[in-house]
Amino acid sequence: MEKRKLLIIEPDVFERDVFSKVFSDLYEIKFTINVNEATETIKEYQPSALIYDMPLTDMGSFRKLNEANSHNGNSIPLILIVSDNSLEFERMARENKVFYYLIKPFDFKELSEAIHSATCFAIKNNLAI
């Protein structure tokens, strides 16, 4: 069985290493360091889920990612990781149909369950490989 693909937007080398160690046995992982790279990679890589560790000051990049991900009205499930538990971020996540919203610090078990749900949803709805 082919591994499901994750596209993870994470600029921090240490964090990328942690993601790799935790999830590479279960998923094929591709990293980008920013949203610009991710928007170019989404169509060619066809991930089953996107994971974005969003900096607090980067709402413009979030909008750009959301637009690139909304091709033909279908969006690859997006798991958003933020360090701010504000109503503004929660509202933004709901309005933009973020699949799962994690607040730092988070439990990798919770992230693992979110990834599994997101990739199953993508496969069931023919959104990605």
Residue, then its C-alpha position, 0 to 999 in steps of 0.5 A: m500500500e502506498k503511503r499517504k502524503l503530507l505537505i508540512i510547512e515548517p521553517d524550523v529545522f529542528e521541528r522538521d526533524v521531529f515531524s520526520k522522526v514521528f511520522s515518516d514510518l506512516y507517511e511520505i513527507k515533503f517539507t516546505i519552509n514557507v507558504n510560497e514554496a507550498t503553493e507551488t508544491i501542492k499541485e505537483y505533490q498532491p498531498s492528502a493533508l497539509i500541516y501549517d505551523m503558522p507564525l502569529t503575524d502571518m495572516g497574509s500567507f495563510r490567506k494565500l495558502n487557503e486560496a492555492n488550496s481551494h482548487n475547483g472548490n475542493s480543498i486538501p484538509l489543512i491542519l493548522i498549528v498556532s501558538d495563540n489561543s485567541l478568538e480571532f484565530e479560532r474564528m479565522a480557522r472556522e471561517n476558512k474551514v480548517f480541518y483541524y486546529l491545534i494550539k501549542p503546546f500540543d500532544f503528538k498523539e492528538l496531531s497523529e489522530a488529526i492527520h489520520s482523520a484528514t488523510c482518510f477524509a481526503i482519500k474518501n473524497n478523492l481530494a488527493i493521493 
